[in-house]
Amino acid sequence: MSTGSSPLRLLIAGGGTGGHVIPALAVLDELQDRGIEMDVLWVGSDDGVEARFTRERGIPFRQIQTGKLRRYFSWENFVDGLRLPVGTVQAWSIVRGFKPDVVFSTGGNISVPTVIASKWRAPILTHEQTAQVGMANKISARMVTRFACSYEQTAVIARTMHKDVVVTGNPVRKTLTSGDKARGLERFGFSDSLPVLFVTGGARGASAINERIEAMLPDILEITQIIHQTGPIDANPDFPRLSALQASLPDSVRSRYQVREMITDEMADIYAMASLVIGRSGAGTVAELAYLGLPAILIPLDGTGGDEQWKNARLLADAEAAVVVAQKETSAETLESTLRALLENGERLTTMSTNARALGRGDAAANVADHILDLAGR
């Protein structure tokens, strides 16, 4: 039970990508594990991944408008500039009606209107997942009560914007540690005699990665088994094509390639059996790799604000826990060469795994939960 006389009224603001959503879900799990009685409301956009995640979890959800916050000139800035005040009015109505004890903002463009609307109505904790401070959190910094960061190097930047900065780590779902390798191998029809490669472009997928893996098939299946998350068909067109390719592979290797549009409850088992990961370097991916001690080949998405994904990737690369390659300089052939070199060097994979785990923060969700309860006076 909550230590207060009534349930904790927690309003969550944030979304757009899994990197802004998964940490909040991890913190909710932590609060529920402590037996905290809560009334939760999530404010986000209907076209972000938060709408799907909250629906699946049965979390009350309210949609508002917002525009993309660009660091460059675009005529779309004028249109999106009109959406921000509309979203702020919508958020103000929601905040006034819900009367939160505390607001937890996880960033992303969608978080800004709710932070603005909550300024004089409830204490606000914002959390920055990446190795830099994103545009949304730069705007929100002047209005929030406390600013939480995943990394000390980010906190150095945040302290130039806010006087109350804490380093918590990036919350990761505890359920990811419940995976079972044998169960995963059986679930996907894999053998224990070959390593397993997990390919992911994040919640929305990445066609550039999907296409490079496609070009390696079927030859790469001589030395590895692959579970490939392509991303949903509303984000890219790759799943139907790669599914057809899987069905046409030679009988001898067809079972070694399993393609999925989305990964849900299988994720823990996939991580448990994976020897290596190929993926982007969003904040959530980097945090999960470190938390679980998984070696990786990272292909940062170019053009993210302030080269966010490159900075995230360097956290693992500098610790010799990942190999980072530039998308524009990496063909299917060069990626396959890098992949083969790692899969054929078990000692290096073991060292990378150890180095990754040394960066992990298993207490991040608990740290953020502590700050939420503190700001709410619980």
C-alpha positions in Angstrom: 0.0 0.0 0.0 1.0 3.6 -0.5 2.4 5.4 2.5 0.0 8.2 1.7 -3.7 8.3 2.6 -4.8 8.0 -1.0 -3.4 6.4 -4.2 -0.5 8.1 -5.8 -1.8 10.1 -8.8 1.0 9.8 -11.4 0.8 11.5 -14.8 3.3 10.3 -17.4 4.2 12.5 -20.4 6.3 11.2 -23.2 6.6 9.0 -26.2 7.2 8.9 -29.9 9.8 6.1 -29.8 10.4 3.1 -27.6 13.3 4.9 -26.0 10.9 7.4 -24.4 8.3 4.7 -23.4 10.1 1.7 -22.1 11.8 3.5 -19.2 8.4 4.8 -17.9 7.0 1.2 -18.1 10.0 -0.1 -16.2 9.4 2.6 -13.5 5.8 1.6 -13.3 6.8 -2.0 -12.8 9.1 -0.9 -10.0 6.4 1.1 -8.2 3.9 -1.8 -8.6 6.5 -4.3 -7.2 6.7 -2.1 -4.1 3.0 -2.3 -3.6 2.4 1.4 -4.3 -1.3 2.1 -4.9 -1.6 4.4 -8.0 -3.9 6.1 -10.3 -1.9 6.5 -13.5 -2.7 8.6 -16.6 -0.4 8.7 -19.7 -0.5 11.7 -22.0 1.0 11.2 -25.5 0.3 11.1 -29.2 -1.9 8.7 -31.1 0.7 8.0 -33.7 3.6 7.3 -31.3 4.4 3.8 -29.9 3.1 4.9 -26.5 -0.5 4.5 -27.8 0.1 0.8 -28.5 2.1 0.1 -25.3 -0.4 1.7 -23.0 -3.3 -0.1 -24.7 -1.5 -3.4 -24.3 -0.8 -2.7 -20.6 -4.3 -1.3 -19.9 -2.9 2.1 -18.9 -5.4 5.0 -19.2 -4.2 7.2 -22.1 -5.1 10.7 -23.4 -4.0 12.0 -26.7 -2.8 15.6 -27.4 -1.3 17.4 -30.4 2.3 18.5 -30.7 4.8 19.3 -33.5 8.3 18.1 -34.2 11.0 20.3 -32.7 13.5 20.7 -35.4 17.0 22.1 -35.1 17.1 23.2 -38.8 14.9 25.5 -41.0 11.8 23.9 -42.5 8.5 25.3 -43.5 6.9 22.6 -41.5 8.2 24.4 -38.4 5.5 27.0 -38.9 2.8 24.4 -39.0 4.1 22.4 -36.1 4.6 25.7 -34.2 0.8 26.1 -34.2 0.3 22.6 -32.8 2.3 23.2 -29.7 -0.1 25.8 -28.2 -3.1 23.6 -29.1 -1.4 20.7 -27.4 -0.7 22.8 -24.4 -4.3 23.8 -24.0 -5.3 20.2 -24.3 -2.7 19.2 -21.7 -3.8 22.0 -19.4 -7.4 20.6 -19.4 -6.1 17.1 -18.7 -3.8 18.1 -15.9 -6.5 20.3 -14.3 -9.0 17.4 -14.4 -6.6 14.7 -13.3 -4.9 16.7 -10.5 -1.6 14.7 -10.4 0.6 14.4 -7.3 3.6 14.3 -9.6 4.4 14.4 -13.3 7.0 12.1 -14.8 8.2 13.3 -18.2 10.3 11.0 -20.3 11.0 13.4 -23.1 10.2 13.5 -26.8 8.3 16.2 -28.5 5.0 15.1 -27.1 6.1 15.7 -23.5 6.6 19.5 -23.9 2.9 20.6 -23.8 2.2 18.6 -20.6 5.3 19.9 -18.9 4.3 23.5 -19.7 0.7 22.8 -18.5 1.9 21.2 -15.3 4.4 24.0 -14.3 2.3 25.5 -11.5 0.1 22.4 -10.7 2.5 19.6 -9.7 6.1 18.8 -9.2 7.7 17.5 -12.4 10.5 14.9 -12.8 12.0 14.8 -16.3 14.3 12.0 -17.4 16.9 12.2 -20.2 17.7 8.7 -21.6 20.5 9.7 -24.1 24.1 10.7 -23.8 23.1 14.3 -24.5 20.1 16.5 -23.7 17.4 16.4 -26.3 15.6 19.4 -27.6 12.4 18.6 -25.8 14.2 18.4 -22.4 16.1 21.6 -23.2 12.8 23.4 -23.5 11.4 21.6 -20.4 14.4 22.1 -18.2 13.3 25.6 -17.1 9.9 24.3 -15.9 10.7 21.0 -14.2 11.3 20.4 -10.6 14.1 17.8 -10.9 16.2 16.7 -13.9 17.3 13.1 -14.0 20.0 11.8 -16.4 21.1 8.3 -17.4 24.8 9.2 -17.5 27.2 11.5 -15.7 28.4 13.1 -18.9 24.8 14.1 -19.7 24.4 15.5 -16.2 27.3 17.8 -16.8 25.3 19.4 -19.6 22.1 19.4 -17.7 23.6 21.2 -14.8 24.1 24.2 -17.1 20.3 24.3 -17.4 19.0 23.2 -14.0 20.1 23.4 -10.4 18.6 20.0 -9.3 20.2 17.3 -11.5 20.5 13.6 -10.5 22.1 10.6 -12.2 19.8 7.6 -12.1 20.7 5.4 -15.0 18.3 4.5 -17.8 15.4 2.3 -16.5 15.3 -1.2 -18.1 12.5 -3.7 -17.7 13.4 -6.3 -15.1 11.5 -8.9 -17.1 14.4 -8.9 -19.6 16.5 -10.9 -17.1 13.9 -13.7 -16.9 14.8 -15.2 -20.3 15.7 -18.8 -20.7 18.1 -19.8 -23.5 16.8 -23.4 -23.8 13.2 -22.1 -24.0 14.2 -19.6 -26.6 16.0 -22.1 -28.8 12.9 -24.4 -28.6 10.5 -21.5 -29.3 12.3 -20.5 -32.5 13.4 -24.0 -33.6 17.1 -23.2 -33.2 20.0 -25.5 -32.5 22.4 -25.1 -29.6 25.3 -25.8 -32.0 25.4 -22.4 -33.7 25.4 -18.9 -32.3 22.3 -16.8 -32.4 22.3 -13.3 -33.9 19.5 -10.9 -33.0 18.9 -8.1 -35.6 16.7 -5.2 -34.6 16.1 -1.7 -35.8 14.2 -0.7 -32.7 10.4 -0.5 -32.2 10.0 1.1 -35.7 12.5 -1.1 -37.5 15.3 0.1 -39.9 15.1 -0.7 -43.6 18.8 0.1 -44.0 19.7 -2.7 -41.6 17.0 -5.0 -43.0 18.3 -4.7 -46.5 21.9 -5.4 -45.5 20.8 -8.6 -43.7 18.7 -9.6 -46.7 21.8 -9.3 -48.9 23.8 -11.7 -46.7 21.2 -14.5 -47.0 21.5 -17.4 -47.3 25.4 -17.6 -47.0 25.6 -16.1 -43.5 23.4 -18.9 -42.2 26.3 -21.2 -42.6 27.7 -19.9 -39.4 24.8 -18.4 -37.4 21.1 -18.5 -36.7 19.2 -15.2 -37.0 16.1 -13.8 -35.3 15.2 -10.7 -37.2 12.8 -8.0 -36.1 12.0 -5.9 -39.1 9.6 -3.4 -37.6 5.9 -2.9 -38.2 4.6 -2.6 -41.8 3.2 0.8 -41.0 6.8 1.9 -40.5 8.6 0.1 -43.4 7.6 -2.4 -46.1 10.2 -5.1 -45.3 8.4 -7.7 -43.3 6.3 -9.3 -46.1 9.4 -9.4 -48.5 11.7 -10.9 -45.9 9.0 -13.4 -44.8 8.7 -14.6 -48.5 12.5 -14.8 -48.6 12.6 -17.0 -45.5 10.1 -19.4 -47.1 12.2 -19.7 -50.2 15.5 -20.5 -48.5 17.1 -23.9 -49.0 15.7 -26.6 -46.7 19.1 -27.0 -45.0 19.1 -23.4 -43.6 15.5 -22.2 -43.7 15.0 -22.9 -40.0 18.0 -20.9 -39.1 16.3 -17.6 -40.1 13.3 -16.4 -38.2 11.7 -13.1 -39.1 9.2 -11.2 -37.0 7.4 -7.9 -37.6 7.5 -7.1 -33.8 9.0 -8.8 -30.8 6.8 -8.9 -27.7 6.9 -11.4 -24.9 9.7 -13.3 -26.6 12.3 -10.6 -26.0 13.7 -12.0 -22.7 14.3 -15.4 -24.3 15.8 -13.8 -27.4 18.3 -11.9 -25.3 19.1 -15.0 -23.2 20.1 -17.0 -26.3 21.7 -14.2 -28.4 25.5 -14.2 -28.8 25.5 -10.9 -30.7 23.2 -8.1 -31.6 23.0 -5.9 -34.7 21.0 -2.8 -34.2 20.6 1.0 -34.0 21.9 2.8 -30.9 18.8 4.4 -29.5 19.0 5.1 -25.7 16.8 2.0 -24.9 18.9 -0.4 -27.0 22.1 0.8 -25.5 20.8 0.6 -21.9 19.5 -3.0 -22.5 22.7 -4.1 -24.1 24.7 -2.8 -21.1 22.2 -4.2 -18.5 22.3 -7.7 -20.0 26.0 -7.7 -21.1 25.4 -8.3 -24.8 28.1 -7.5 -27.4 26.8 -5.6 -30.4 27.5 -4.2 -33.8 25.8 -0.8 -33.8 24.7 1.2 -36.8 23.7 4.7 -35.5 20.9 6.5 -37.3 22.3 9.5 -39.0 20.6 12.9 -38.6 19.2 12.5 -35.1 19.3 15.7 -33.1 22.8 16.5 -32.0 24.0 13.1 -33.4 22.3 11.5 -30.4 22.7 7.9 -31.6 26.4 8.3 -32.3 26.9 9.6 -28.8 25.0 6.7 -27.3 26.9 4.2 -29.4 30.3 5.7 -28.3 29.4 4.9 -24.7 29.7 1.2 -25.6 32.4 1.6 -28.2 34.7 3.4 -25.8 34.3 0.6 -23.3 35.1 -1.9 -26.0 31.6 -3.4 -25.6 30.5 -2.8 -29.2 31.7 -2.2 -32.7 30.2 0.9 -34.3 29.9 1.3 -38.0 28.6 4.2 -40.1 25.6 3.3 -42.2 26.7 5.3 -45.2 30.1 3.6 -45.2 28.8 0.1 -44.6 27.7 -2.2 -47.4 26.2 -5.7 -46.9 29.7 -7.1 -47.7 31.6 -5.0 -45.1 28.9 -5.7 -42.4 29.1 -9.4 -43.1 32.9 -9.3 -42.8 32.6 -7.6 -39.4 29.9 -10.0 -38.3 31.9 -13.1 -39.3 35.1 -11.8 -37.6 33.2 -11.4 -34.3 31.2 -14.7 -34.4 34.4 -16.6 -35.1 36.2 -15.0 -32.1 34.5 -16.3 -29.0 37.1 -14.8 -26.7 36.4 -11.3 -28.0 32.7 -11.7 -27.6 33.2 -12.7 -24.0 35.3 -9.7 -23.3 32.8 -7.4 -25.0 30.0 -8.9 -22.9 31.9 -8.3 -19.7 32.7 -4.7 -20.7 29.0 -4.0 -21.6 27.8 -5.4 -18.2 30.2 -3.1 -16.4 28.2 -0.1 -17.8 24.8 -1.4 -16.9 22.7 0.2 -14.1 20.3 -2.4 -12.7 19.1 0.1 -10.1 17.9 2.7 -12.6 14.2 2.0 -12.3 14.4 2.0 -8.5 16.3 5.3 -8.5 13.7 7.0 -10.7 10.9 5.6 -8.6 12.6 7.0 -5.5 12.6 10.5 -7.0 9.0 10.3 -8.1 7.9 9.3 -4.6 10.1 12.0 -3.0 8.6 14.8 -5.2 5.1 13.5 -4.4 5.9 13.6 -0.7 5.4 9.9 -0.2 
